[in-house]
Every structure is written in structure tokens, then in C-alpha cells.
Amino acid sequence: MTATLERFKVLIAGGGVAGLEGALALHDLAGDRIELKLVSPNHEFVYRPMSVREPFAYGQAQRYQLREIAQDVGVELLDDAFASVEPAVRTAHTASGARLRYDALLLGLGAHVRPRYEHAVTIDDRRLDELLHGLILDIEGGYVQRLAFVAPAPIAWPLPIYELAMMTAQRAFDMNVEVAITILTPEDSPLAVFGQGASEATSQLLADSGIEVISGVYCEIPRSGLIEICPGERRLEVDRIVALPQLEGPAVDGLPAAPDGFIPIDVHCQVRDTERVYAAGDATDFAIKYGGIAAQQADTAAQAIAALAGAAVTPEPFEPVIHGVLLTGAAPRYLNAQITGGHGISSELTAEPTFSPPAKIAAKYLAPYLEQLDRSPERSQ
């Protein structure tokens, strides 16, 4: 009689970009060598980068049922929330009290959104339509003449504030109403983190849209409509203020934590000083928070995990490359940047896509998978 080898147990925590990309990558790289479980309190995956269009009545961002994705990938889906981990005995704990043994653990927990300013509307892509639809209607009606978008420091992912500003400017132009739009940011220049080429092209787009940018500044908002700007002790009075949030990490019990609760990882996305625990996405201490980065980190972790499971895979270090889409209210622009030390070393913003599929979330496995789902007869009905 031939003994049946026990499969390598991989637990994934989180049903967002990092978790799903990790599951798809492991399914491809390790196949039947692994037994995959995914823990998530959510029942659906929301394509959140497209939520910036919702306040402008373009329809909701796409939603996908996690259970259907899990069935496609061969993942056991557990309807629960991840709580803590005991790396020494390779055991994870859930909010309901379940104990889950693993051979490798991949954390895709995301970050917590926290408002920085009391007297501003804070961007939250889980409910942008609810937050900003009324503002857009007021602009269309001519009730808002001065609008400010404010970015606090540090900025984890600045793209939405520029998209919302340009889409608002385009809507005002289409409705033949005048509104003065100002962006205030601690960045040296718009999207400076992605390098000079992308930043210069974005600056030109903003100028063409009539949007003023005040860069290299830090803001306080002591009351509604008033922005205090440093350095320079300047003041700006506007009708409405929209601000980016600040992000906090999940501060996982049982793991080391960087400042603000983020999970420290090495070049293979393994949690530092911890065996067989990996992390990807917004929960990590990598400075840029972005779906494409989360996917690349998940791919890096998946390679390391697949190698542990005995697959013929040589793990490669995480070397971030950003492919993204900048929504403008008119024709989109396509962003490409190689990142080093938290800043782009080469970048460009083009009118035509240079990557495929040209999705908001550029992910090796998840992007083509979702594109295939979108083309299915069931979703087109």
C-alpha cells in the first residue's frame, strides 16, 4: 500500500487583492502540493479603485462573490475574521475562536482608514458615493465655488485625490459652472513618488484642467472651510474640503509591528524575525499602498511558499513596478514606474496603455482572471 502524503497547508488571511492574488499564484505554482484555506469576514471582493467614479453617477464598482472565486481556485473559504497568530506552533486564531494550523501563512489584512481632519470629508473608497455625491450635485448646481483637496503626511497612495480633482473639474466644465479647485499636498510635486516623468505629465494635466496645486506644504483645518498652511503661515478659505485619510496597520497580535501597526517584511515578503509567515498589501510597512503593489508582494510571497511546499520554484525578491490608470474625467492616462527607495527611478504617463490587461489593478493572476469573469455570460446579463 502506498502512503498518501499530507499536503502542505497554506492559510491566507484576507479576501482583498493580496489574498486573492496569493491564492491564484499558489494554485498555479504549487498545484496539488498545497491545501489552501482563505479566511475572510467579507462575502464579496469589491474593485475599489473604480469607486472614485461612483459620486459622478457612473455606476458602482464591480463586485465579485468570494465563494465563487474560491470554488474556481480550489480554496476552502472560511467566513470568519483573522485575529492573531502563534508562529512558534504555526497556529492562527480567528475572531470566532477557531484555531487553524498552517505550514505557511500569508496575511493580506489591509490597513485601517482613519480621518486626519475633523472638519473635512475624508475619502473612504468603501463609501465614496455616499460621501461625495451630494458635493458633486452642489457643484453642478453652482452652490460650491471654491473646493480644496488636502493630503496629510505621510501619503500612502495619492492617486485618488488627483483623480477626484480632475473628474470634478471636468464635471464642472461639462455643466458650464465655475469652481476654483486647489490641491494641497506635502509632496514635492504631484505624484512625485512615481518619478519625474509621471509627475511632470500629471502637473500638466492639472494645469490644463485649471487646478491649482500647492505642494510641499502641511495643513491644519481648525474649522469648516478654513485651511492653515505651513510653512508660510498662510490661510485658505473655501466652501468645501475633501481630504485623504491616514492609514494604520493591523498590529497583529503575535507578530512584530512597525510604527503605526504595519507589518515589517523582508525582500521575500516574509515577516521579519518570524518563520513561515508572509504579508502583502496595505498591511505591510512598504510605503506605497496600491493594489498592483499588493499583488506583486503576494506573488513574491507565493513563490517563497511554493518553494517551501517542494515546488520547482526559485523565489525572486520583491522589486516593485507600478502599472496604473489615472482617471481624469476625460481620456484616462496610463502610469508606469519602477520604484526604488520609495521613489520612482523611471516613469511615464501615456495616453495609450503599455501593459495588458490595462486594468486599474495590474496583477499577474488576478487581472486576467477578473477580465475573464467580466466576459462570462452570467455577468453580462
C-alpha positions as CSV (number, residue, x, y, z in Angstrom):
1,M,0.0,0.0,0.0
2,T,1.3,3.5,-0.9
3,A,1.2,6.1,1.8
4,T,-0.7,9.3,1.0
5,L,1.5,12.3,1.6
6,E,-0.2,15.1,3.6
7,R,-0.5,18.3,1.6
8,F,1.3,21.5,2.6
9,K,-1.2,23.6,4.5
10,V,-1.4,27.3,3.4
11,L,-3.6,29.7,5.2
12,I,-4.5,33.1,3.6
13,A,-6.0,35.8,5.8
14,G,-7.9,38.4,3.8
15,G,-10.1,38.4,0.7
16,G,-8.8,41.5,-1.0
17,V,-6.2,41.9,-3.7
18,A,-3.3,40.4,-1.8
19,G,-5.3,37.4,-0.6
20,L,-6.8,36.6,-4.0
21,E,-3.7,37.2,-6.0
22,G,-1.8,35.0,-3.5
23,A,-4.4,32.2,-3.8
24,L,-4.3,32.3,-7.6
25,A,-0.5,32.4,-7.7
26,L,-0.2,29.4,-5.3
27,H,-2.7,27.5,-7.3
28,D,-0.6,28.0,-10.3
29,L,2.9,27.5,-8.7
30,A,2.2,24.6,-6.3
31,G,-1.0,22.9,-7.5
32,D,-1.9,19.8,-5.7
33,R,1.1,20.0,-3.3
34,I,-0.8,22.5,-1.2
35,E,-4.1,22.7,0.7
36,L,-5.4,26.3,0.6
37,K,-7.7,27.9,3.1
38,L,-8.8,31.6,3.0
39,V,-10.2,33.4,6.0
40,S,-12.3,36.5,5.3
41,P,-15.2,38.2,7.0
42,N,-16.4,39.7,3.7
43,H,-18.6,37.9,1.2
44,E,-17.5,39.8,-1.8
45,F,-14.5,41.3,-3.5
46,V,-15.1,44.9,-4.5
47,Y,-13.0,46.5,-7.2
48,R,-12.4,49.5,-5.0
49,P,-10.0,51.6,-7.3
50,M,-13.0,52.3,-9.6
51,S,-15.1,53.6,-6.7
52,V,-13.8,57.2,-7.5
53,R,-16.3,57.2,-10.4
54,E,-19.3,56.5,-8.2
55,P,-20.1,60.0,-7.0
56,F,-20.3,61.1,-10.7
57,A,-23.1,58.6,-11.3
58,Y,-21.0,56.2,-13.4
59,G,-22.4,53.2,-11.5
60,Q,-21.0,51.1,-8.7
61,A,-17.6,49.4,-8.8
62,Q,-17.7,45.8,-9.8
63,R,-18.4,43.2,-7.1
64,Y,-17.5,39.5,-7.2
65,Q,-18.6,36.8,-4.8
66,L,-15.7,35.4,-2.9
67,R,-17.3,31.9,-2.7
68,E,-17.4,31.7,-6.5
69,I,-13.8,32.7,-6.7
70,A,-12.8,30.2,-4.1
71,Q,-14.5,27.4,-5.9
72,D,-12.7,28.4,-9.1
73,V,-9.3,28.3,-7.4
74,G,-9.9,25.3,-5.2
75,V,-9.7,27.2,-2.0
76,E,-11.7,26.4,1.2
77,L,-13.3,29.7,2.2
78,L,-13.9,30.3,5.9
79,D,-16.4,33.0,6.8
80,D,-14.5,34.5,9.7
81,A,-12.1,37.2,10.7
82,F,-8.4,36.7,11.4
83,A,-7.5,37.6,15.0
84,S,-4.0,36.6,16.0
85,V,-1.1,34.1,15.3
86,E,1.2,31.9,17.3
87,P,4.2,31.5,15.0
88,A,6.1,29.1,17.3
89,V,3.3,26.5,16.9
90,R,2.2,27.6,13.5
91,T,-1.4,28.3,14.6
92,A,-3.7,31.1,13.7
93,H,-6.7,32.2,15.7
94,T,-10.0,33.7,14.3
95,A,-12.5,36.1,15.8
96,S,-14.9,33.2,16.4
97,G,-12.3,31.3,18.4
98,A,-11.2,28.8,15.8
99,R,-7.6,27.5,15.8
100,L,-6.2,26.9,12.4
101,R,-2.9,25.1,11.9
102,Y,-0.7,26.0,9.0
103,D,2.6,25.2,7.3
104,A,2.7,28.7,5.9
105,L,0.6,31.8,6.5
106,L,0.0,34.7,4.1
107,L,-1.5,37.8,5.6
108,G,-3.4,40.2,3.3
109,L,-5.2,42.1,6.0
110,G,-5.2,45.6,4.6
111,A,-5.0,48.8,6.6
112,H,-7.4,50.8,8.7
113,V,-8.6,54.1,7.4
114,R,-8.5,57.0,9.9
115,P,-9.7,60.5,9.3
116,R,-6.9,63.1,9.8
117,Y,-9.1,66.2,9.8
118,E,-12.3,66.6,11.8
119,H,-13.6,69.5,9.6
120,A,-13.2,67.8,6.2
121,V,-14.8,65.0,4.2
122,T,-12.4,62.1,4.4
123,I,-12.1,59.9,1.3
124,D,-13.1,56.3,2.1
125,D,-13.3,54.2,-1.1
126,R,-15.8,51.8,0.6
127,R,-18.5,54.5,0.5
128,L,-17.4,57.3,-1.8
129,D,-20.8,57.8,-3.4
130,E,-22.4,58.3,0.0
131,L,-19.6,60.8,1.0
132,L,-19.3,62.9,-2.2
133,H,-22.4,62.5,-4.3
134,G,-24.0,65.5,-2.6
135,L,-20.9,67.6,-3.1
136,I,-20.9,66.9,-6.9
137,L,-24.6,67.8,-7.0
138,D,-23.9,71.1,-5.2
139,I,-21.1,71.9,-7.7
140,E,-23.4,71.2,-10.6
141,G,-26.0,73.5,-9.1
142,G,-23.5,76.3,-8.6
143,Y,-23.6,76.2,-4.9
144,V,-19.8,75.5,-4.4
145,Q,-17.4,78.0,-5.9
146,R,-14.2,77.1,-4.0
147,L,-13.1,73.5,-3.4
148,A,-9.9,72.1,-1.8
149,F,-8.4,68.6,-1.8
150,V,-6.0,68.1,1.1
151,A,-3.4,65.3,1.5
152,P,-1.9,64.8,5.0
153,A,1.5,63.4,5.6
154,P,2.5,60.7,5.1
155,I,0.7,59.9,1.8
156,A,0.4,56.1,1.2
157,W,-1.4,56.4,-2.1
158,P,-2.1,59.8,-3.6
159,L,-3.8,58.9,-6.9
160,P,-7.4,59.2,-5.7
161,I,-7.1,62.9,-4.7
162,Y,-5.8,63.8,-8.2
163,E,-8.5,61.7,-9.9
164,L,-11.3,63.2,-7.9
165,A,-10.0,66.7,-8.5
166,M,-9.7,66.3,-12.3
167,M,-13.1,64.5,-12.6
168,T,-14.7,67.3,-10.6
169,A,-13.1,69.9,-12.8
170,Q,-14.4,68.0,-15.9
171,R,-17.9,67.7,-14.5
172,A,-18.0,71.5,-13.7
173,F,-16.8,72.2,-17.2
174,D,-19.5,70.0,-18.7
175,M,-22.2,71.7,-16.6
176,N,-20.8,75.1,-17.5
177,V,-20.3,76.1,-13.9
178,E,-17.2,77.8,-12.4
179,V,-15.4,76.2,-9.5
180,A,-11.9,77.0,-8.2
181,I,-10.1,73.8,-7.2
182,T,-7.0,73.6,-5.2
183,I,-4.9,70.6,-4.2
184,L,-2.6,70.9,-1.1
185,T,0.0,68.2,-0.7
186,P,3.2,67.6,1.2
187,E,4.7,66.0,-2.0
188,D,7.4,68.0,-3.8
189,S,5.2,67.8,-6.9
190,P,2.1,65.9,-7.9
191,L,2.7,62.1,-7.8
192,A,6.4,62.7,-7.1
193,V,6.7,59.2,-5.6
194,F,6.4,57.8,-9.1
195,G,9.3,59.7,-10.6
196,Q,9.9,62.9,-12.6
197,G,8.3,61.8,-15.9
198,A,4.9,60.9,-14.4
199,S,5.0,63.9,-12.1
200,E,5.6,66.4,-14.8
201,A,2.9,64.9,-17.0
202,T,0.4,64.9,-14.2
203,S,1.3,68.6,-13.4
204,Q,0.5,69.5,-16.9
205,L,-2.9,67.6,-16.8
206,L,-3.8,69.5,-13.7
207,A,-2.8,72.9,-15.2
208,D,-4.8,72.1,-18.3
209,S,-7.8,71.4,-16.0
210,G,-7.4,74.8,-14.3
211,I,-6.5,73.1,-11.0
212,E,-4.1,74.9,-8.6
213,V,-1.5,72.8,-6.8
214,I,0.2,73.9,-3.6
215,S,3.0,71.4,-3.0
216,G,5.5,70.9,-0.2
217,V,3.0,72.0,2.5
218,Y,1.4,70.7,5.6
219,C,-2.1,71.6,6.5
220,E,-4.4,72.0,9.6
221,I,-8.1,72.5,9.3
222,P,-9.3,74.3,12.5
223,R,-12.9,74.8,11.3
224,S,-15.0,74.1,8.3
225,G,-13.8,75.9,5.2
226,L,-10.5,77.2,6.7
227,I,-7.1,75.7,5.9
228,E,-4.0,76.8,7.7
229,I,-0.9,76.1,5.6
230,C,2.7,75.6,6.7
231,P,5.3,76.7,6.0
232,G,4.5,80.3,5.4
233,E,1.6,80.7,7.9
234,R,-0.9,81.1,5.0
235,R,-4.7,80.6,5.2
236,L,-7.1,79.5,2.5
237,E,-10.8,79.8,2.8
238,V,-13.0,77.5,0.7
239,D,-16.6,76.3,0.6
240,R,-15.8,72.6,1.0
241,I,-12.7,70.4,1.9
242,V,-12.1,66.8,0.9
243,A,-9.1,65.0,2.4
244,L,-7.2,61.8,2.0
245,P,-7.2,59.6,5.1
246,Q,-4.3,58.4,7.2
247,L,-3.7,54.7,7.3
248,E,-2.9,52.5,10.3
249,G,-1.6,48.9,10.2
250,P,-3.5,46.0,11.7
251,A,-1.0,45.5,14.6
252,V,-1.3,41.7,14.6
253,D,-1.1,40.0,18.0
254,G,1.8,37.6,17.9
255,L,3.9,39.5,15.2
256,P,6.4,42.3,15.3
257,A,5.0,45.7,14.3
258,A,6.5,48.7,12.6
259,P,5.3,52.2,13.5
260,D,1.5,52.7,13.2
261,G,0.9,49.0,13.4
262,F,2.2,48.0,10.0
263,I,3.8,44.5,9.5
264,P,7.6,44.6,8.7
265,I,8.6,42.4,5.8
266,D,11.9,41.4,4.1
267,V,12.6,41.2,0.3
268,H,10.7,38.0,0.0
269,C,7.7,39.4,1.9
270,Q,8.3,37.2,4.9
271,V,7.5,38.9,8.2
272,R,10.8,39.8,9.8
273,D,12.1,37.6,12.6
274,T,9.2,35.2,12.0
275,E,9.3,31.8,10.3
276,R,6.8,30.8,7.6
277,V,4.6,33.9,8.0
278,Y,4.3,36.3,5.0
279,A,2.5,39.5,4.4
280,A,1.4,41.5,1.4
281,G,-0.5,44.7,0.6
282,D,-1.5,47.7,2.7
283,A,-0.9,45.9,6.0
284,T,2.9,45.8,5.3
285,D,5.4,48.5,6.1
286,F,6.2,49.2,2.4
287,A,5.5,52.9,2.0
288,I,3.3,52.8,-1.1
289,K,-0.2,51.3,-0.7
290,Y,-1.6,50.2,-4.0
291,G,-3.4,47.2,-5.5
292,G,-0.7,46.5,-8.0
293,I,1.9,46.6,-5.3
294,A,-0.2,44.3,-3.1
295,A,-0.4,41.8,-6.0
296,Q,3.3,41.9,-6.6
297,Q,4.0,41.3,-2.9
298,A,1.6,38.4,-2.9
299,D,3.3,36.9,-6.0
300,T,6.7,37.2,-4.2
301,A,5.3,35.5,-1.1
302,A,3.6,32.8,-3.1
303,Q,6.9,31.9,-4.8
304,A,8.6,31.5,-1.4
305,I,5.7,29.5,0.0
306,A,5.5,27.3,-3.1
307,A,9.3,26.5,-2.7
308,L,8.7,25.5,0.9
309,A,6.0,23.2,-0.3
310,G,8.5,21.5,-2.6
311,A,7.5,23.1,-5.9
312,A,10.2,23.7,-8.5
313,V,10.2,27.4,-7.9
314,T,13.1,29.8,-7.3
315,P,11.8,32.7,-5.2
316,E,12.6,36.1,-6.5
317,P,12.9,39.2,-4.3
318,F,10.2,41.9,-4.4
319,E,11.1,44.6,-6.9
320,P,8.2,46.9,-7.3
321,V,7.0,48.1,-10.7
322,I,3.8,50.2,-10.9
323,H,1.4,50.0,-13.8
324,G,-1.7,52.1,-13.1
325,V,-4.6,54.0,-14.6
326,L,-5.2,57.7,-13.8
327,L,-8.8,58.6,-14.3
328,T,-9.2,62.2,-15.5
329,G,-12.9,62.7,-16.3
330,A,-11.9,62.6,-20.0
331,A,-9.5,60.1,-21.5
332,P,-7.6,58.1,-18.9
333,R,-3.8,58.1,-18.7
334,Y,-1.6,55.1,-18.0
335,L,1.1,55.2,-15.4
336,N,4.3,53.2,-15.5
337,A,7.0,53.5,-12.8
338,Q,9.9,51.5,-11.4
339,I,10.2,52.1,-7.7
340,T,13.3,52.1,-5.5
341,G,13.8,53.5,-2.0
342,G,10.2,54.7,-2.0
343,H,10.6,56.9,-5.1
344,G,10.3,56.2,-8.8
345,I,13.5,56.0,-10.8
346,S,11.9,56.0,-14.2
347,S,8.3,56.7,-15.0
348,E,6.0,57.9,-17.7
349,L,2.3,58.8,-18.1
350,T,1.0,57.8,-21.5
351,A,-2.2,58.2,-23.5
352,E,-2.2,54.6,-24.6
353,P,-1.7,51.5,-22.3
354,T,1.7,49.9,-22.2
355,F,0.6,46.9,-20.2
356,S,-2.1,44.2,-20.6
357,P,-4.8,44.0,-19.5
358,P,-4.9,47.8,-18.9
359,A,-6.7,47.4,-15.6
360,K,-6.7,49.6,-12.5
361,I,-5.2,46.8,-10.5
362,A,-2.3,45.4,-12.6
363,A,-1.9,41.9,-11.2
364,K,-0.3,38.9,-12.9
365,Y,-3.1,36.5,-12.0
366,L,-6.0,38.5,-10.7
367,A,-6.3,41.0,-13.5
368,P,-6.8,38.4,-16.3
369,Y,-8.9,36.3,-14.1
370,L,-11.3,39.1,-13.4
371,E,-11.3,40.1,-17.1
372,Q,-12.4,36.6,-17.9
373,L,-15.1,36.7,-15.3
374,D,-16.4,40.1,-16.7
375,R,-16.7,38.5,-20.1
376,S,-18.7,35.5,-18.8
377,P,-22.4,35.3,-19.9
378,E,-23.6,35.3,-16.3
379,R,-22.1,38.7,-15.6
380,S,-23.2,40.2,-18.9
381,Q,-26.8,39.5,-18.2
